């Protein structure tokens, strides 16, 4: 695991190491989030396959002004090489729910810009992750926000063609859906005829309660504050 530059602090605290050290520290935090939370607790049963198959692409983005160009760079990659992309923003504020709301609004604006650039047919679905998203376990779908507490503000891009294929299957009648080729975000973005999105959401909520939400919150906070 990469060792960060001396003096590197948690995301949003204003102490940002330069260049490669910042990138390495952000990727190391993201590694821990994926391995120690998402994969270890099976929050997404397909995350490990996506990572190990090499179809997870990650980029560290240093400012909002670079976000659209980062998305375009992902779009330029061969279609069969990327299922999910993570754009990690270690310099974004992470100082409470207001920071999270602002980042979600930024993601919505970016999503609209991407959609406009593709005449309403963007190649990726866009969703925001942030370390200060609320802990609301009232029901399984609200709990998704808690699961999206990544160590750094992050935008996840999921290839839209996979979403369209599931929608086409639904409209065309009962067809086999290979769930192993889908991420949690893909499943939850579509109302599947098999009810997979609801099933995974309910299982994740059960996992959070079984593992103790307070312990999970402590784990997520430790991933956030750890430089890697």
GIZIWO-V527073 format. One line per field, one symbol per residue. ss: DSSP state (a for helix, b for strand, c for the rest). A space follows every 10 residues. Layout:
ss=???
This chain:
ss=cccccccccc ccccccccaa aaaaaaaaaa aaaaaaaaac ccccccaaaa aacccbbbbb cccaaaaaaa aaaaacccaa accbbbbbbc ccccccaaaa aaaaaaaaaa aaaaaaaccc cccbbbbbbc cccccccccc ccaaaaaccc ccbbbbbbba aaaaaaaaaa aaccccccaa accaaaaaac cccccaaaaa aaaaaaaaaa acaaaaaaaa aaaaaccc
